[in-house]
């Protein structure tokens, strides 16, 4: 059975709105890449928090 696609944590319409205000387009391919980047960033921050014996991600973990 195929793995279900993960839900996006990036709000596509808001990301596109920001890009539009800057005069550029934001295709779905770029939204997917942004979503992967955000997930990876959160995972790295979580690892940093764990290494510092914390269970809470703080702003300085980013």
C-alpha positions as CSV (number, residue, x, y, z in Angstrom):
1,X,0.0,0.0,0.0
2,X,1.3,3.4,-0.9
3,X,2.4,5.8,1.8
4,X,-0.1,8.7,2.3
5,X,1.3,12.1,1.3
6,X,2.2,14.2,4.3
7,X,0.1,17.3,4.9
8,X,1.9,20.6,4.0
9,X,2.8,22.8,6.9
10,X,3.2,25.8,4.6
11,X,0.0,27.7,3.9
12,X,0.2,27.8,0.1
13,X,-2.2,30.7,-0.4
14,X,-0.3,32.9,2.0
15,X,3.1,32.0,0.5
16,X,1.8,32.9,-2.9
17,X,0.3,36.1,-1.6
18,X,3.7,37.2,-0.2
19,X,5.4,36.4,-3.5
20,X,2.7,38.2,-5.5
21,X,3.3,41.4,-3.4
22,X,7.0,41.1,-4.4
23,X,6.1,40.8,-8.1
24,X,7.1,37.2,-8.5
25,X,5.3,33.9,-9.0
26,X,5.5,31.0,-6.5
27,X,4.7,27.7,-8.3
28,X,3.6,24.5,-6.5
29,X,7.1,23.0,-7.0
30,X,8.6,25.8,-5.0
31,X,5.9,25.5,-2.3
32,X,6.8,21.8,-1.9
33,X,10.5,22.7,-1.6
34,X,9.7,25.4,1.0
35,X,7.7,22.8,2.9
36,X,10.7,20.4,2.9
37,X,13.0,23.2,4.0
38,X,10.7,24.1,6.9
39,X,10.3,20.5,8.1
40,X,14.1,20.0,7.9
41,X,14.7,23.3,9.9
42,X,12.3,22.1,12.6
43,X,14.0,18.7,12.8
44,X,17.4,20.4,13.2
45,X,16.0,22.7,15.9
46,X,14.5,19.7,17.7
47,X,17.9,17.9,17.6
48,X,19.6,20.9,19.0
49,X,17.1,21.2,21.8
50,X,17.6,17.5,22.7
51,X,21.4,17.9,22.7
52,X,21.0,20.7,25.2
53,X,18.7,18.5,27.4
54,X,15.5,20.4,26.6
55,X,12.2,19.2,25.4
56,X,11.2,22.7,24.1
57,X,12.4,24.2,20.8
58,X,13.4,27.8,21.5
59,X,14.0,30.6,19.0
60,X,17.8,30.3,19.3
61,X,17.6,26.7,18.2
62,X,16.9,28.0,14.7
